[in-house]
Amino acid sequence: MTLIGRTRARGVETLALDSPHNRNALSAALVGELADALTDCGKDAGVRAVVLTHTGNTFSAGADLRDPPAPQALVALLRQIVELPKPVVARVTGHVRAGGLGLLAACDMSAASGGATFAFTEVHIGVAPAVISLPLLPRTDPRALARYYLTGERFTAPEAARIGLLTTQGEDVDEVLAPVLDGLRRASPEALAETKALLTAKVLDTFDRDAADLTALSARLFSSAQAREGMTAFLERRDPEWVV
């Protein structure tokens, strides 16, 4: 079963997360297939830019708790998006949770429709948004991240744009993205690659400095007793034992 849909129009390759049965959760298989698709796009001279989108009503629900990717694989995927010599633009028309927000932050630009919602739900299952912090911390308002990381609250597309998680938002996401994609189509491929490198240098510095520590933190937390309780409670649709 293919988990990544692929279409192309005027030099823009659209990669769609296509695992609606589990709300496009980041399984080991989906992460691997997306990485392969991005590799193809990076090598293809016919691709000017990549749009990362989804089927169903959820962009991504975060890590697949039944088949999670290795932390190293998720780090590699996020870095691949940041390093890809083509701009990557996220297109969101649904909900984004936990690890899915790391994908948004890794993209060069991101847009969402007005009905999209966002939440860092990791603390509710006994873990932390560790690996996804690599692209998030350099690009997102720190005071807002403190609130949403620690509380797991849901927030809206206008708020996501205010704090820097989204580039833009509007009721019709394709209308919002039209001038963005037009600008990319008019740009020189070499100029796009070099300009992206300027913009992502500090993000990559964060990967170089912190990836090993955050990967170790993620692995430690996912194997903890509280994470086991949190994930079990989530799958059983009940509150974990620490809720007061």
C-alpha positions as a LaTeX table, in Angstrom:
\begin{tabular}{lrrr}
\hline
Residue & $x$ (\AA) & $y$ (\AA) & $z$ (\AA) \\
\hline
Met1 & 0.00 & 0.00 & 0.00 \\
Thr2 & 1.35 & 3.40 & $-1.00$ \\
Leu3 & 1.38 & 5.89 & 1.86 \\
Ile4 & 2.53 & 8.95 & $-0.12$ \\
Gly5 & 0.51 & 10.28 & $-3.05$ \\
Arg6 & 2.50 & 12.06 & $-5.75$ \\
Thr7 & 1.33 & 14.51 & $-8.42$ \\
Arg8 & 3.06 & 17.28 & $-10.39$ \\
Ala9 & 1.85 & 20.52 & $-11.97$ \\
Arg10 & 4.11 & 23.10 & $-13.60$ \\
Gly11 & 7.22 & 22.06 & $-11.72$ \\
Val12 & 5.59 & 21.73 & $-8.30$ \\
Glu13 & 5.59 & 18.19 & $-6.92$ \\
Thr14 & 2.82 & 17.54 & $-4.41$ \\
Leu15 & 3.47 & 14.83 & $-1.83$ \\
Ala16 & 0.34 & 13.86 & 0.10 \\
Leu17 & 0.44 & 11.89 & 3.34 \\
Asp18 & $-2.11$ & 9.21 & 2.49 \\
Ser19 & $-2.76$ & 7.03 & 5.53 \\
Pro20 & $-6.20$ & 8.27 & 6.61 \\
His21 & $-7.05$ & 5.11 & 8.58 \\
Asn22 & $-4.67$ & 6.29 & 11.33 \\
Arg23 & $-4.94$ & 10.04 & 10.68 \\
Asn24 & $-1.64$ & 10.09 & 8.80 \\
Ala25 & 0.27 & 9.09 & 11.92 \\
Leu26 & 4.03 & 9.00 & 11.47 \\
Ser27 & 4.65 & 5.27 & 11.25 \\
Ala28 & 8.04 & 3.81 & 10.40 \\
Ala29 & 6.70 & 2.96 & 6.95 \\
Leu30 & 5.27 & 6.41 & 6.23 \\
Val31 & 8.45 & 8.16 & 7.39 \\
Gly32 & 10.54 & 5.91 & 5.16 \\
Glu33 & 8.33 & 6.39 & 2.12 \\
Leu34 & 8.23 & 10.16 & 2.56 \\
Ala35 & 12.03 & 10.24 & 2.85 \\
Asp36 & 12.32 & 8.29 & $-0.42$ \\
Ala37 & 9.91 & 10.64 & $-2.20$ \\
Leu38 & 11.84 & 13.69 & $-1.00$ \\
Thr39 & 15.10 & 12.13 & $-2.21$ \\
Asp40 & 13.56 & 11.69 & $-5.66$ \\
Cys41 & 12.39 & 15.32 & $-5.67$ \\
Gly42 & 15.82 & 16.57 & $-4.68$ \\
Lys43 & 17.44 & 14.78 & $-7.62$ \\
Asp44 & 14.80 & 15.66 & $-10.21$ \\
Ala45 & 15.64 & 18.77 & $-12.24$ \\
Gly46 & 11.99 & 19.01 & $-13.23$ \\
Val47 & 10.93 & 19.74 & $-9.64$ \\
Arg48 & 11.10 & 23.42 & $-8.73$ \\
Ala49 & 9.37 & 23.10 & $-5.36$ \\
Val50 & 7.58 & 20.54 & $-3.19$ \\
Val51 & 4.16 & 20.89 & $-1.56$ \\
Leu52 & 3.63 & 18.61 & 1.44 \\
Thr53 & $-0.06$ & 18.00 & 2.12 \\
His54 & $-2.46$ & 15.25 & 3.21 \\
Thr55 & $-5.61$ & 13.29 & 2.55 \\
Gly56 & $-8.43$ & 13.17 & 5.10 \\
Asn57 & $-9.18$ & 15.65 & 7.85 \\
Thr58 & $-5.80$ & 15.39 & 9.60 \\
Phe59 & $-2.41$ & 16.47 & 8.29 \\
Ser60 & $-0.75$ & 14.20 & 10.84 \\
Ala61 & $-1.70$ & 12.96 & 14.29 \\
Gly62 & 1.96 & 12.62 & 15.29 \\
Ala63 & 3.91 & 9.44 & 15.96 \\
Asp64 & 2.12 & 6.16 & 15.31 \\
Leu65 & 2.03 & 4.62 & 18.80 \\
Arg66 & 1.62 & 1.12 & 17.33 \\
Asp67 & 4.49 & 1.44 & 14.83 \\
Pro68 & 6.59 & 4.47 & 15.77 \\
Pro69 & 9.62 & 5.45 & 13.72 \\
Ala70 & 13.00 & 5.32 & 15.40 \\
Pro71 & 13.90 & 8.77 & 16.78 \\
Gln72 & 16.92 & 8.79 & 14.46 \\
Ala73 & 14.67 & 8.23 & 11.44 \\
Leu74 & 12.46 & 11.16 & 12.38 \\
Val75 & 15.50 & 13.40 & 12.91 \\
Ala76 & 16.80 & 12.36 & 9.49 \\
Leu77 & 13.45 & 13.15 & 7.85 \\
Leu78 & 13.20 & 16.60 & 9.45 \\
Arg79 & 16.76 & 17.40 & 8.45 \\
Gln80 & 16.11 & 16.16 & 4.92 \\
Ile81 & 13.25 & 18.64 & 4.54 \\
Val82 & 15.41 & 21.47 & 5.87 \\
Glu83 & 18.37 & 20.54 & 3.64 \\
Leu84 & 16.47 & 19.69 & 0.45 \\
Pro85 & 17.75 & 22.03 & $-2.30$ \\
Lys86 & 14.15 & 22.79 & $-3.30$ \\
Pro87 & 11.68 & 24.83 & $-1.24$ \\
Val88 & 9.18 & 22.68 & 0.67 \\
Val89 & 5.77 & 24.22 & 1.37 \\
Ala90 & 3.27 & 22.65 & 3.78 \\
Arg91 & $-0.42$ & 22.80 & 2.81 \\
Val92 & $-2.79$ & 22.02 & 5.70 \\
Thr93 & $-6.57$ & 21.70 & 5.53 \\
Gly94 & $-7.09$ & 19.73 & 8.73 \\
His95 & $-5.69$ & 19.04 & 12.15 \\
Val96 & $-2.03$ & 18.74 & 13.18 \\
Arg97 & $-0.82$ & 17.14 & 16.37 \\
Ala98 & 2.53 & 16.42 & 18.07 \\
Gly99 & 5.10 & 15.13 & 15.56 \\
Gly100 & 3.10 & 16.53 & 12.67 \\
Leu101 & 4.03 & 19.99 & 13.91 \\
Gly102 & 7.67 & 19.09 & 13.45 \\
Leu103 & 7.00 & 18.50 & 9.77 \\
Leu104 & 5.40 & 21.94 & 9.49 \\
Ala105 & 8.33 & 23.62 & 11.20 \\
Ala106 & 10.86 & 21.84 & 8.98 \\
Cys107 & 9.16 & 23.17 & 5.83 \\
Asp108 & 10.34 & 26.48 & 4.42 \\
Met109 & 6.81 & 27.86 & 4.34 \\
Ser110 & 3.47 & 26.59 & 5.58 \\
Ala111 & $-0.14$ & 27.56 & 5.00 \\
Ala112 & $-3.38$ & 26.32 & 6.50 \\
Ser113 & $-7.10$ & 26.79 & 6.05 \\
Gly114 & $-9.05$ & 28.59 & 8.74 \\
Gly115 & $-10.49$ & 25.40 & 10.22 \\
Ala116 & $-7.13$ & 23.77 & 10.95 \\
Thr117 & $-6.20$ & 23.14 & 14.58 \\
Phe118 & $-2.88$ & 22.44 & 16.25 \\
Ala119 & $-1.67$ & 20.92 & 19.54 \\
Phe120 & 1.52 & 19.62 & 21.12 \\
Thr121 & $-0.08$ & 16.65 & 22.87 \\
Glu122 & 3.11 & 14.90 & 23.99 \\
Val123 & 2.86 & 15.86 & 27.67 \\
His124 & $-0.57$ & 14.24 & 27.84 \\
Ile125 & 0.92 & 10.82 & 27.04 \\
Gly126 & 4.02 & 11.12 & 29.20 \\
Val127 & 6.65 & 12.26 & 26.68 \\
Ala128 & 8.06 & 15.56 & 25.41 \\
Pro129 & 8.27 & 17.26 & 21.98 \\
Ala130 & 11.97 & 16.46 & 21.91 \\
Val131 & 13.09 & 15.67 & 18.35 \\
Ile132 & 10.59 & 18.02 & 16.72 \\
Ser133 & 12.10 & 20.87 & 18.72 \\
Leu134 & 15.05 & 20.86 & 16.31 \\
Pro135 & 13.17 & 22.90 & 13.67 \\
Leu136 & 10.56 & 24.35 & 16.03 \\
Leu137 & 12.74 & 26.19 & 18.56 \\
Pro138 & 14.67 & 28.29 & 16.00 \\
Arg139 & 11.52 & 29.29 & 14.09 \\
Thr140 & 8.69 & 29.74 & 16.59 \\
Asp141 & 7.92 & 32.28 & 19.32 \\
Pro142 & 9.49 & 30.93 & 22.54 \\
Arg143 & 6.85 & 32.23 & 24.94 \\
Ala144 & 4.09 & 30.70 & 22.87 \\
Leu145 & 5.95 & 27.39 & 22.66 \\
Ala146 & 6.33 & 27.38 & 26.43 \\
Arg147 & 2.57 & 27.61 & 26.82 \\
Tyr148 & 1.59 & 25.09 & 24.15 \\
Tyr149 & 4.38 & 22.59 & 24.90 \\
Leu150 & 3.55 & 22.54 & 28.61 \\
Thr151 & $-0.25$ & 22.55 & 28.46 \\
Gly152 & $-1.00$ & 20.57 & 25.30 \\
Glu153 & $-3.75$ & 23.09 & 24.53 \\
Arg154 & $-5.34$ & 23.19 & 21.11 \\
Phe155 & $-4.88$ & 26.41 & 19.12 \\
Thr156 & $-6.16$ & 27.83 & 15.86 \\
Ala157 & $-4.65$ & 28.67 & 12.47 \\
Pro158 & $-4.56$ & 32.44 & 13.15 \\
Glu159 & $-2.69$ & 31.76 & 16.40 \\
Ala160 & $-0.33$ & 29.37 & 14.61 \\
Ala161 & 0.46 & 32.13 & 12.13 \\
Arg162 & 0.95 & 34.67 & 14.91 \\
Ile163 & 3.56 & 32.55 & 16.67 \\
Gly164 & 5.47 & 31.68 & 13.50 \\
Leu165 & 4.39 & 28.07 & 13.09 \\
Leu166 & 2.55 & 29.00 & 9.90 \\
Thr167 & 3.65 & 31.44 & 7.22 \\
Thr168 & 0.08 & 32.31 & 6.33 \\
Gln169 & $-3.50$ & 31.11 & 6.69 \\
Gly170 & $-6.91$ & 31.78 & 5.19 \\
Glu171 & $-10.26$ & 30.19 & 4.52 \\
Asp172 & $-9.13$ & 28.90 & 1.10 \\
Val173 & $-5.60$ & 27.58 & 1.51 \\
Asp174 & $-5.08$ & 27.15 & $-2.23$ \\
Glu175 & $-5.97$ & 30.79 & $-2.82$ \\
Val176 & $-3.47$ & 31.77 & $-0.12$ \\
Leu177 & $-0.77$ & 29.58 & $-1.67$ \\
Ala178 & $-1.29$ & 30.65 & $-5.29$ \\
Pro179 & 1.04 & 33.68 & $-5.19$ \\
Val180 & 3.63 & 31.70 & $-3.20$ \\
Leu181 & 3.80 & 28.93 & $-5.78$ \\
Asp182 & 3.76 & 31.45 & $-8.64$ \\
Gly183 & 6.78 & 33.17 & $-7.11$ \\
Leu184 & 8.65 & 29.87 & $-6.77$ \\
Arg185 & 7.90 & 28.93 & $-10.38$ \\
Arg186 & 9.38 & 32.23 & $-11.54$ \\
Ala187 & 12.59 & 31.81 & $-9.54$ \\
Ser188 & 15.90 & 30.41 & $-10.78$ \\
Pro189 & 16.52 & 26.88 & $-9.40$ \\
Glu190 & 20.08 & 27.74 & $-8.39$ \\
Ala191 & 18.97 & 30.97 & $-6.74$ \\
Leu192 & 16.28 & 29.09 & $-4.80$ \\
Ala193 & 18.81 & 26.54 & $-3.53$ \\
Glu194 & 21.33 & 29.16 & $-2.43$ \\
Thr195 & 18.68 & 31.38 & $-0.84$ \\
Lys196 & 17.22 & 28.42 & 1.05 \\
Ala197 & 20.72 & 27.59 & 2.34 \\
Leu198 & 21.01 & 31.13 & 3.74 \\
Leu199 & 17.68 & 30.82 & 5.49 \\
Thr200 & 18.24 & 27.39 & 7.00 \\
Ala201 & 21.82 & 27.76 & 8.26 \\
Lys202 & 20.81 & 28.49 & 11.86 \\
Val203 & 18.25 & 25.68 & 11.89 \\
Leu204 & 20.93 & 23.24 & 10.74 \\
Asp205 & 23.23 & 24.55 & 13.47 \\
Thr206 & 20.57 & 23.43 & 15.95 \\
Phe207 & 20.51 & 19.97 & 14.39 \\
Asp208 & 24.30 & 19.74 & 14.57 \\
Arg209 & 24.37 & 20.84 & 18.21 \\
Asp210 & 21.31 & 19.17 & 19.71 \\
Ala211 & 20.16 & 16.20 & 17.59 \\
Ala212 & 22.05 & 13.53 & 19.52 \\
Asp213 & 20.87 & 14.76 & 22.92 \\
Leu214 & 17.23 & 15.16 & 21.84 \\
Thr215 & 17.23 & 11.75 & 20.15 \\
Ala216 & 18.47 & 10.19 & 23.39 \\
Leu217 & 15.84 & 12.11 & 25.39 \\
Ser218 & 13.08 & 10.92 & 23.08 \\
Ala219 & 14.18 & 7.29 & 23.33 \\
Arg220 & 14.42 & 7.50 & 27.13 \\
Leu221 & 10.99 & 9.07 & 27.55 \\
Phe222 & 9.23 & 6.68 & 25.16 \\
Ser223 & 10.54 & 3.73 & 27.19 \\
Ser224 & 9.50 & 5.21 & 30.57 \\
Ala225 & 6.76 & 3.91 & 32.84 \\
Gln226 & 4.76 & 7.13 & 32.51 \\
Ala227 & 4.90 & 6.93 & 28.71 \\
Arg228 & 3.65 & 3.33 & 28.82 \\
Glu229 & 0.75 & 4.44 & 31.01 \\
Gly230 & 0.05 & 7.48 & 28.84 \\
Met231 & 0.05 & 5.53 & 25.59 \\
Thr232 & $-2.07$ & 2.75 & 27.06 \\
Ala233 & $-4.57$ & 5.30 & 28.35 \\
Phe234 & $-4.66$ & 7.00 & 24.95 \\
Leu235 & $-5.34$ & 3.72 & 23.12 \\
Glu236 & $-7.97$ & 2.75 & 25.72 \\
Arg237 & $-9.58$ & 6.21 & 25.46 \\
Arg238 & $-9.26$ & 6.98 & 29.18 \\
Asp239 & $-7.39$ & 9.47 & 31.33 \\
Pro240 & $-3.91$ & 8.41 & 32.44 \\
Glu241 & $-3.47$ & 7.76 & 36.14 \\
Trp242 & $-1.73$ & 11.09 & 36.84 \\
Val243 & $-4.68$ & 13.29 & 35.88 \\
Val244 & $-5.94$ & 15.27 & 38.92 \\
\hline
\end{tabular}
